[in-house]
């Protein structure tokens, strides 16, 4: 099984140092995981939502973005929806979560669950 590694000139996916640190820490606890997948699902009132999951076996249609030693996997079909995205990990009150800054998002729902790309 092969996966294509992208360079920043092709498609851009970045992570903040805080997100990289969080993912590395989690990967240390998951010896079978090779990285994290950023997936897009149809959902919510705005159309799409982000999902993350740990990747143990990449798929043939995965593209890998190596960011400071962390591999981020994105399916080929989702590249146009995430090009230019910055993944952050933030703490808000007692909750910690990934925050996605997507320059392609033209609208987000009020609860922040979903987004639209025109």
ABEGO torsion letter per residue (X at the ends): XBBBBBBAAABBBBBBAAAAAAAAAAAAABAABAEBBBBBBBBEAAGBBBBBBBBABBBAABBBBBBGGBBBBBBAAAAAAABGBBBBBBBBEABBBBBBBBAABABBBAAGABBBBX
